C-alpha cells in the first residue's frame, strides 16, 4: 500500500514539475534591459512586468548585465516597471508579446528619487535575436479583416513564406485550409491549440483535415505558422507547426459578432459552369428560331 502511495506522489510531483514547460508552447517572453544615464548596466534593479488587459504581473531582478527575462508570458500587451535606489521609477509603455516571441525592451533610468516616476517610450526590437525559427504571425487586422469564404483560419496560413495550397482534391482537403510547407505534404504539419496537441492521428478522410479541433475564427487571439528551425519542444512533423492561441478573459467587457452569407448572386462563377449556361442558352435560341 505504501509503495502505491509513493508512486502516486511521484507522478503528481512530476505533473507539477513539467506542467509549466508544456505550456510554453503557446507562450512568449519579454527581455528587459536596464541601463543608467551613461549607458552602463544596472544590476539588481526590481522589474515588474504586468499584463495590461488582466493586471496579472510577474516580478524579478536584473542580473549583472542589467537583464531580466519574464517568461513564460501569455500573448498580449505588457507594461514594464523598473525601480532602483538612486534612480527614478521608470514605467515603459505597453509592448506586444506574441506566440513564441521574446522581444527586448531597453529602459534607461534617470537620476532621482525612487518616489518619482517617469514614463519612457520603450520600443521593442523588431530584430529577432532569441528565436531562429522562420514563420508568420497571424493576428489583428490580418486575421480579422481579410475575407475568408469558409471562415477557416487555416486558409490564412497560406500567407506565410514557403506555404502553398494543396492540389484541390477531396482527399487532400483543399476546402479545409490544408496547405503544404516547404514541399512537404499537409499530413506532416503539426497543430497545437493553447499548448495542447491538436493533431488528428486517425485522419478524417471525408473532410481531408489533419487537426482535431477547428476553433472559431472569432475565438482565436492569434496563431503562428512556423515553417523552419522551430523549437525542439514541438517535434513530430516535418512540415509546418501551427500554434493557435484562443482569446482569454480581461478586466473589460468585450465581444464580437458577424454575419455569414454565401449566395450565388455574390459568388464567382467557374469557367465550365459559364460554358454550360452559354450552351443551354444557345440551344434554346436555336430551337425557338426553327419553329414555323
Secondary structure, 3 states (H helix, E strand, C coil): CHHHHHHHHHHHHHHHHHHHHHHHHHEEEEEEEEECCCCCECCCCEEEEEECCCCCEEEEECCCCCEEEEEEEECEEEEEEEECCCECEEEECCEEECCCCEEEEEEECCECCCCCEEEECCCCCCCCCCCCCEEEEEECHHHHCCCCCCCCHHHHHHHCCCEEECCCCCCCCHHHCCEEECCECHHHCEEEECCEECEEEEEECCCCEEECCCCCHHHEEEEEEEEECCCCCCCCCCCCEEEEEECCCCCCCCCCCCCCCCCCCCCCCCHHHHHHHHHHHHHHHHHHHCCC
